[in-house]
């Protein structure tokens, strides 16, 4: 009982350093994807996606969606990532 009281009073040492490090960690894939999203071809496909989103968002009822434009942008961005890290994806 005394040991438990000491644990309650003193508490466990907190791992504040570990928590701070985890918060500061950035996924390198996100960094590369952001960089690739700014590439010339990706800017073109992103503009098409944004135009589609604006068009669809301005209509109250529409069957149109921007799936094709989204996939085109993601394909262009991922192709750029693949060029930067060619060995990151296993060959089939």
N, C-alpha and C positions, 0 to 999 in steps of 0.2 A: 504494500500500500504506500509506503514512504517513497519508493522508487517511482510509482505512478504519479504521486503528487509532485515530485521533482520534475518529471517530464512535463506535467501540465504547467507548472510554474515557469520552468525554464524554456519549455518548448523545444521543438526540433530545430536544428540549424536550417535556415532557409537557403535555398539555392537560387538566390537573386541573380548571381552571375550567369548561371545557366539560362534562366529565363530571359535575361537581357540579350544574351548571345542568340537565342532562338528567335527573338523578335527582329534582330538585325540581319538574319540570314535571308538571302535572296536566291530564288531558284534561277540558276544560270539559263535554263530554257526560256523562262519569262523574259530575261534580259535580251537574249538573242531574238526571240519573237518580236519584241518591241523594236529592236534595231531593224529587223527585216520588214516590219510593217511600214517603215519609212523609206524602203527601197523603191525605185522608180516604178517597177511593174506592180508592186503591192499598192502604191499610192493610186495607180490607175484603177485597180480592181476595188480598192476601198472606196474610191469616189463613186464608182458604179453602185456599190452597196449602199452608201449614204444617200445617193439620189433615189434609189429604190425605197429605202426606209422613209424618206421624206414624202415621196409620192404616196406610198401606202398609208402612212400616218395622217396624211391630209384628207383622206377619204373616210367617210363614216361607215360605209359598207363596201367591201371589196373582197373578191376571191383571190386576188393577187397576194403572194407573199414573196419574200426575198431569199428564198432558199438557194436558188441557183447562184445569185450574186454572193451570198455568204460562202458557199462552197468554193466558188472561184477565188475569192479572197483568201480563204484558209489554204487552198491548194497552192496559191502563189507564195504565201508566207512560208508554208512548210517546205516548199521547194527551195526557197532561199536558205532556210535553216539547214536543209540537207547539204547545200553547197558549202556552208560554213563548217559543218560537222559531218563529213561524208562517212566516217566510220561509226557514227553514233547509232545508225540504224543497221541492223543485221541484214545482209543480202539474202534474198530468197532463192 
